């Protein structure tokens, strides 16, 4: 069996492509690291230590995450967003919004792989809420501005920098919000009703992670948090005992993670072109 003879000119091209690919992968990993560090910094700003690897929080088969830091984790959200987060917590954990101390510290059994899925789903929910709440307030501001125009108010303010900054802030990719955002003022409802009125396609666009870097980060971080050392997978079927307070702490952290991820992804995309997922 003979060897294939490659033309000498092939090798420089091949190695150039390989080097470019390696550099691209290294750059992507570096960007993911920067995103994570900025998320970590956002948590440090509100004095919330991120939950370490779950195995380090297990004591005699019981998972306890202390301190709870509920107030700090809730403080980053508006009241309307917080109401939706509390409903999410009730849905995924069964813990009511105004539960007593006894109910919060009651224990329950949960499979670890299900807990991992709830954590990832809560990251995506936090990401979605950040996206949709900004869209909601943008549409509301545009609608109010449009309403003022019809009332004959002065239009010079609309061209001033202050008005633009109040509406747009540091948001990018405004074209992705689609057409027909401006609606009459009387049609604007609260955030929850606004979300419920979304077309399924619009919901999917708001909930979908925009960049490959964000997708990779969520996957690698959740794997590191819930990783089963023996199998190397988050699909750990172990049943653990934990309190509803610890479950709430995990969900609140995940929602905050998703909210911070949206902000940082948007910020970085202004200085570095993230890869579309």
C-alpha positions, 0 to 999 in steps of 0.5 A: 500500500503506497503513500499518497504524495502531496504537492509541496505547495499544499502544506503551507496552505494547510498549516496556514488554515490550521493556524488560523483555526487555532487562533480563532478558537483561542480568541473565542475561548478568551472572549468567553473567559472575559464574559464570565469574569465580567459576570463574576464582577457583576455578582461581586458588585451586589456582594453575592458569592456565586455558588461553588461546585455543587459537590462542595455544598453537600454535607452527608447527602444534603445540599445546603447553600448559605447564605441565601442572599435572596434580597441582594439577588432580587434587588437587581430587578424591577418590581414587574420583572421580579413578579415574573421571577417569583412566579417562575420560582413557584413553577419550578420549585413549588415554593410560594412567593410569600412562604413562611420560614418553616416552609422555606427550610422544609426539605425535599428530594430532587434528582441532580440532573433535573436540578441542572436542567432547572438551573440552565432553564433559569439562566435562559429565563433571566436572559429572556426577561432582560431582553423583553423588559428592555424591548417593552420599555423601548416600545413604551418610550417610543409610543409616548413620544409618538403620542406627544407628537400627535398632541403638538408638543415641541419636536426639538427634544426628539433630536436632542442627545438626551432624549436619544440616550434616555430611549436607547442607552447603550443598546445595540442591534436595534434592527433586531427588534423588528418593525411596528414597535410603536403602538398607541399608548392605550394599547400598552399593558403591563410587562406580563400581559405584554409578554403574553401577547407575543407571537411564538416567533418573537418569544423564541427570538427574545429567549434565544442566546444570540452568540456562540460565545454565550451558548458555550459559556452557559454549557461549560459553566453549568457542566462545571457546577453540576459535573459528575466527576465519574461520568464527566456529565451533568446527567447525574441521576443521584437523588439529593436532599435539600431545602426549598431555600437552597433551591430558591437561591440556585434559581435566583442566581441562575436568573441573575446570571442570565440577566448579566449575560445579556448586558455583558454580551450586548456590551462586548458586541459593541467592541468585538463581533461575537459569532451569531449562534 
